[in-house]
């Protein structure tokens, strides 16, 4: 947080508070990074943040009564973290909200500063020492520079026991970036949240187009029934009397994996070898002893990379620490999953621009802006040169995208903030619960 309100931060905090999380810990920046972060974010062009700021002050003032507000408390409302804390608690009084500094957060993430620490005499210090991140913390960076994101991500990755889930969300004009790092072995226990339904079975027969590797079988639903399975789903068959449990230590019917879906009523499966030697049970399937089947939700393990590793940047303060290496060759980073029409080159240009923005602010102490006079050297040219300096990738047809980014990155576009606030809160809940597929990456 900072004294300047961030509309994206308010949106994300609002969504988390209304979702019913148990605790939200707000982190104040320290003096070492305050200067860079202060220049990286321009609150004067954040209409959503200003609206939230005014509304929060008005709400707190009206509830307490102007005549009853103490002078010290009224001045504290000008502090960004305190005001946001009050706002969250009024949205959901059941959420515990704490405010700590960045150094304290790092200590808590590293397992230092727990209840075993000696308490100081100062009440504020005692209150901060009592802050705990719980057993399942998730760290979120909102509208922070790329340098700060990588530093905090490195802290989350440095834990010996397990990686602490890390999420970063930022907007720059009409552009936005959401990044997730949930560790090397994050387990999704439920990918879609739907309750598998039982589908009546007509027959199971050997598939006509067999392969040399393994036997394939075609499953057909009864007339009027449609299945709900997809490729790679695992299904389980149910017998005539509804008994698909264990008999003499072996499954009555083997579990099968869906190889392909032919029609809404037919699909092809193969036997899962993990169910053991169940050749005789497949004979019972072919004989028509099963009456129905249903999907089985299987945990899925995902592997994530750190932000520094993904961008292949070196740690340190030298010029090489800002330079991107060969991450542009990673097609999985830029190939869209849902929208096949999205140009991967545009993604490369936008990500390069965000890396260049961090370097630009660190070098010049301000965000790029349009020149006031025609005789001035345009920040657009300086920004374009900075982008070429930090990136190995630069396509000639991306100059318009880079120019658009540099001209609009100072402002915050309210619809983009609203969408990213909802998306960021959604990823936090996924990291905490293991439900639904997260953004990868």
C-alpha positions in Angstrom: 0.0 0.0 0.0 0.9 3.7 -0.2 -0.6 7.0 0.7 -1.8 7.3 -2.9 -4.8 5.1 -3.4 -4.7 2.4 -6.0 -8.1 1.5 -7.6 -6.8 -2.0 -8.4 -5.8 -2.6 -4.8 -9.2 -1.5 -3.5 -10.9 -3.8 -6.1 -8.8 -6.8 -5.1 -9.2 -6.1 -1.4 -13.0 -5.7 -1.8 -13.4 -9.0 -3.7 -11.3 -10.9 -1.1 -13.2 -9.4 1.8 -16.6 -10.2 0.3 -15.4 -13.8 -0.5 -14.9 -14.5 3.2 -11.2 -14.9 3.6 -10.1 -15.1 7.3 -7.3 -12.6 7.3 -5.9 -9.9 5.1 -2.4 -8.4 5.9 -1.6 -5.1 4.3 2.1 -4.3 3.7 3.5 -0.8 3.8 6.6 0.0 1.8 9.8 0.9 3.6 12.1 3.8 2.8 14.5 1.7 0.8 11.9 1.1 -2.0 9.5 4.0 -1.4 11.2 6.3 -3.9 11.1 3.9 -6.8 7.6 2.7 -6.1 6.4 6.3 -5.6 7.5 7.2 -9.1 6.3 3.9 -10.6 2.6 4.6 -9.7 0.8 7.9 -10.5 -2.3 8.2 -8.3 -3.4 11.5 -9.9 -4.5 9.5 -13.0 -6.3 6.8 -11.1 -10.0 7.7 -11.2 -11.1 4.5 -9.5 -8.6 4.8 -6.7 -9.7 8.4 -6.1 -13.4 7.4 -6.1 -12.7 4.6 -3.6 -10.7 7.0 -1.4 -13.4 9.6 -1.2 -16.1 7.0 -0.6 -14.1 5.2 2.2 -13.6 8.5 4.0 -17.2 9.5 3.6 -18.4 6.1 4.8 -16.2 6.1 7.9 -17.0 9.7 8.7 -20.8 9.2 8.4 -20.7 6.0 10.6 -18.8 7.6 13.4 -20.3 11.1 13.1 -18.2 14.1 12.2 -18.5 15.6 15.7 -17.2 12.3 17.4 -14.2 11.8 15.2 -11.0 12.3 17.2 -8.4 14.5 15.7 -5.8 11.8 15.7 -8.1 9.3 14.1 -9.2 11.8 11.4 -5.6 12.4 10.4 -4.9 8.7 10.3 -7.6 8.3 7.7 -5.2 10.1 5.3 -2.8 7.1 5.6 -3.5 4.7 2.8 -3.1 1.5 4.7 -5.2 2.6 7.7 -8.0 3.8 5.5 -8.0 0.6 3.5 -8.0 -1.4 6.7 -11.0 0.5 8.0 -12.8 0.1 4.6 -12.2 -3.7 4.5 -13.5 -4.2 8.0 -16.7 -2.3 7.2 -17.2 -4.5 4.2 -16.9 -7.6 6.2 -16.4 -7.3 10.0 -15.5 -11.0 10.1 -12.2 -10.4 8.3 -9.2 -9.7 10.4 -7.0 -7.0 8.9 -3.4 -6.3 10.0 -0.9 -3.7 8.8 2.8 -4.4 8.8 5.9 -3.1 7.1 7.7 -4.9 4.3 10.6 -6.0 6.5 8.2 -7.7 8.9 6.6 -9.5 6.0 9.9 -10.9 4.9 10.6 -12.0 8.4 7.3 -13.8 8.6 7.8 -15.4 5.3 11.2 -16.7 6.3 9.8 -18.0 9.6 11.2 -15.2 11.7 9.2 -13.0 14.0 6.7 -15.5 15.3 5.3 -15.7 18.8 8.6 -16.9 20.1 10.1 -13.5 19.7 10.4 -11.3 22.7 7.8 -8.6 22.9 8.9 -4.9 23.2 7.3 -2.4 25.5 5.8 -0.4 22.7 2.2 -1.3 22.2 2.4 -1.0 18.4 5.4 -3.3 18.3 3.6 -5.8 20.5 0.6 -5.7 18.1 2.8 -6.2 15.1 4.7 -9.1 16.7 1.4 -10.9 17.2 0.7 -10.8 13.4 0.8 -14.3 11.9 0.4 -15.3 8.2 -1.4 -18.5 9.1 -0.7 -22.0 7.7 -1.7 -21.2 4.1 -0.5 -17.7 3.1 -0.7 -16.2 -0.3 1.4 -13.1 -1.3 0.0 -10.6 -3.7 1.8 -7.6 -5.3 -0.5 -5.0 -6.7 0.7 -2.2 -9.0 4.4 -2.8 -8.0 7.4 -2.5 -10.2 8.9 -5.5 -11.9 11.9 -5.3 -9.6 9.8 -5.5 -6.5 7.7 -8.3 -7.9 10.8 -10.4 -8.6 12.3 -9.6 -5.1 9.2 -10.7 -3.3 8.8 -13.8 -5.6 12.4 -14.8 -4.7 11.5 -14.6 -1.0 8.5 -16.8 -1.5 10.6 -19.3 -3.5 13.4 -19.3 -0.9 11.4 -21.4 1.7 12.8 -24.8 2.3 9.5 -26.5 3.2 7.3 -25.3 0.4 7.0 -22.4 -2.0 4.6 -19.8 -0.8 2.1 -19.0 -3.6 2.9 -15.6 -5.2 0.6 -13.5 -7.4 1.3 -10.1 -9.1 -1.3 -7.9 -10.7 -0.6 -4.6 -12.4 -2.2 -2.4 -15.0 -0.6 0.2 -17.3 -3.1 2.2 -19.3 -5.1 -0.2 -21.4 -2.7 -3.0 -20.7 -2.4 -5.4 -17.8 -0.4 -8.3 -16.5 -1.3 -11.1 -14.1 1.4 -13.6 -13.0 1.1 -16.7 -10.8 3.8 -18.8 -9.2 2.4 -21.5 -7.0 5.6 -23.6 -6.8 7.0 -26.7 -8.5 4.4 -29.1 -7.2 1.1 -27.3 -6.7 -1.9 -29.7 -6.6 -5.3 -28.8 -8.1 -7.8 -31.0 -6.3 -10.9 -30.0 -8.3 -10.5 -28.5 -11.8 -14.1 -27.4 -12.5 -16.1 -27.5 -9.2 -18.9 -29.5 -10.8 -20.5 -32.6 -9.3 -20.0 -35.5 -11.7 -23.3 -37.0 -12.7 -24.1 -40.7 -13.3 -24.9 -41.6 -17.0 -26.8 -44.7 -18.0 -24.7 -47.1 -20.0 -25.9 -49.0 -23.1 -22.8 -51.1 -23.9 -19.0 -51.4 -23.9 -17.4 -52.9 -26.9 -13.9 -53.3 -28.4 -13.0 -50.3 -30.5 -12.6 -51.0 -34.2 -9.4 -49.0 -34.7 -7.0 -50.7 -32.2 -3.4 -49.7 -31.6 -0.4 -51.9 -30.9 0.3 -50.3 -27.6 -2.9 -50.9 -25.6 -6.5 -52.1 -26.1 -9.2 -49.5 -26.7 -12.9 -49.8 -26.0 -15.9 -47.8 -27.1 -18.5 -46.7 -24.6 -22.1 -46.0 -25.7 -24.8 -44.3 -23.6 -28.4 -45.4 -23.7 -30.7 -43.6 -26.1 -31.5 -40.1 -24.9 -28.6 -39.9 -22.5 -25.5 -37.6 -23.1 -22.3 -38.0 -21.3 -20.3 -35.2 -19.6 -16.8 -36.5 -20.1 -13.9 -34.9 -22.0 -10.6 -36.2 -23.2 -8.2 -37.4 -20.4 -11.0 -37.7 -17.9 -11.1 -40.8 -15.6 -14.4 -42.7 -15.4 -15.6 -45.4 -13.1 -18.3 -48.0 -14.0 -21.2 -49.0 -11.6 -22.6 -52.6 -11.6 -26.1 -53.8 -11.8 -26.7 -53.5 -8.1 -24.9 -50.2 -7.7 -21.8 -52.0 -6.2 -18.6 -50.6 -7.7 -16.7 -50.8 -4.5 -13.9 -53.2 -3.5 -14.6 -57.0 -3.6 -11.9 -59.3 -2.2 -9.4 -56.4 -2.5 -9.9 -55.7 -6.2 -12.2 -53.3 -8.0 -15.3 -54.8 -9.5 -14.7 -52.8 -12.7 -11.4 -51.1 -13.8 -11.1 -47.4 -14.0 -10.7 -46.1 -17.5 -9.2 -43.0 -19.1 -11.0 -41.2 -21.9 -8.9 -41.3 -25.0 -11.2 -39.5 -27.4 -14.8 -38.3 -27.6 -16.6 -39.3 -30.8 -20.2 -38.0 -30.2 -22.2 -36.7 -27.3 -23.2 -40.3 -26.7 -20.0 -42.2 -27.6 -16.4 -42.1 -26.5 -13.3 -44.2 -26.5 -11.5 -45.3 -23.3 -8.5 -47.4 -22.3 -7.8 -49.2 -19.0 -5.8 -47.4 -16.4 -2.9 -49.6 -15.5 -2.8 -48.2 -12.0 -5.9 -50.2 -11.2 -4.0 -53.4 -11.4 -4.5 -56.6 -13.4 -8.2 -56.5 -14.0 -8.5 -58.4 -17.3 -11.4 -60.5 -16.1 -13.3 -57.4 -15.0 -13.2 -56.0 -18.5 -14.8 -59.2 -19.6 -17.7 -58.4 -17.3 -17.9 -54.9 -18.9 -18.0 -56.3 -22.4 -20.7 -58.8 -21.2 -22.9 -55.9 -20.2 -22.8 -56.2 -16.4 -22.2 -52.5 -15.8 -25.3 -50.2 -15.8 -23.8 -46.7 -15.6 -20.6 -44.7 -15.3 -19.4 -41.4 -13.8 -16.4 -39.1 -14.0 -13.9 -39.3 -11.1 -12.1 -36.1 -10.2 -8.4 -36.8 -10.0 -5.9 -34.4 -8.4 -3.6 -32.8 -11.0 -0.1 -31.5 -10.2 1.1 -28.3 -11.8 4.6 -26.9 -12.0 5.3 -23.1 -12.1 8.4 -21.1 -12.7 9.5 -18.0 -10.8 9.2 -14.6 -12.5 12.9 -14.2 -12.6 13.4 -17.6 -14.1 10.6 -17.1 -16.6 12.1 -13.8 -17.8 15.6 -15.3 -17.5 16.9 -12.2 -15.7 19.9 -12.2 -13.5 19.8 -11.1 -9.9 21.7 -8.0 -9.0 21.7 -4.2 -9.6 23.8 -4.0 -12.7 22.5 -3.3 -16.2 22.4 -7.0 -17.0 19.8 -7.5 -14.2 17.3 -5.6 -16.4 18.0 -7.4 -19.6 15.8 -10.1 -20.9 17.5 -13.1 -22.4 15.9 -15.9 -24.5 12.5 -16.0 -22.8 10.9 -14.9 -26.1 11.7 -18.3 -27.5 9.3 -19.8 -25.0 6.2 -20.3 -27.1 4.1 -21.5 -24.2 4.5 -18.0 -22.6 3.0 -16.2 -25.6 0.8 -18.8 -27.3 -2.8 -18.1 -26.1 -5.0 -21.0 -24.8 -8.5 -19.6 -25.3 -8.2 -16.9 -27.9 -6.4 -18.3 -30.9 -6.7 -15.0 -32.8 -4.5 -13.2 -30.2 -1.2 -12.2 -31.8 1.7 -13.7 -29.9 3.9 -10.8 -31.2 1.7 -8.3 -29.4 2.2 -10.2 -26.2 5.9 -10.1 -26.6 5.8 -6.4 -27.3 3.6 -5.7 -24.2 5.7 -7.7 -21.9 8.9 -6.1 -23.2 7.3 -2.7 -22.6 6.5 -3.6 -19.0 10.1 -4.6 -18.4 11.3 -1.4 -20.1 8.9 0.7 -18.0 10.6 -0.6 -14.8 14.0 0.3 -16.2 12.8 3.7 -17.4 11.4 4.7 -14.0 14.5 3.6 -12.2 16.7 5.6 -14.5 14.7 8.8 -14.9 12.6 8.8 -11.7 9.3 9.3 -13.5 6.9 7.7 -15.9 7.0 8.5 -19.6 4.7 11.2 -20.9 3.9 13.1 -24.1 6.1 16.1 -24.9 4.5 19.5 -24.1 6.4 21.2 -27.0 7.3 19.9 -30.4 10.9 20.9 -29.8 11.3 18.6 -26.8 12.7 15.1 -27.3 9.8 12.7 -27.0 9.8 10.3 -24.1 8.5 7.9 -26.7 11.9 7.8 -28.3 13.6 7.4 -25.0 11.3 4.6 -24.0 11.7 2.8 -27.3 15.5 3.0 -26.9 15.2 1.7 -23.3 13.1 -1.2 -24.6 15.8 -2.1 -27.2 18.4 -2.0 -24.4 16.6 -4.5 -22.1 15.1 -6.8 -24.6 16.7 -9.2 -27.1 13.4 -9.2 -29.0 12.1 -6.3 -31.1 9.8 -6.7 -34.1 9.6 -3.8 -36.5 5.8 -4.1 -36.7 5.5 -3.6 -32.9 6.6 0.0 -32.8 3.0 1.2 -32.7 2.2 -1.1 -29.8 5.2 0.2 -27.9 4.3 3.8 -28.6 0.7 3.2 -27.4 2.0 1.6 -24.2 4.3 4.5 -23.5 1.6 7.1 -24.1 -1.0 5.4 -21.9 1.0 3.7 -19.1 0.7 6.6 -16.7 -3.1 6.4 -16.5 -5.2 3.7 -14.9 -8.2 2.5 -17.0 -11.1 1.7 -14.7 -12.6 -1.2 -16.6 -9.2 -2.9 -16.8 -8.7 -2.4 -13.1 -12.1 -3.9 -12.3 -11.4 -7.0 -14.4 -7.9 -7.5 -13.0 -9.1 -6.9 -9.4 -11.6 -9.8 -9.9 -9.0 -12.0 -11.6 -6.4 -11.4 -8.9 -8.8 -12.2 -6.1 -9.9 -15.3 -8.0 -6.3 -16.5 -8.3 -5.8 -15.9 -4.5 -8.7 -18.2 -3.7 -7.4 -20.8 -6.1 -4.0 -20.8 -4.5 -5.5 -21.1 -1.0 -8.0 -23.8 -1.7 -6.5 -25.8 -4.6 -9.9 -25.5 -6.4 -10.1 -24.7 -10.2 -7.2 -24.3 -12.6 -5.1 -21.3 -12.0 -3.5 -18.9 -14.5 -0.4 -20.8 -15.8 1.5 -18.5 -15.7 
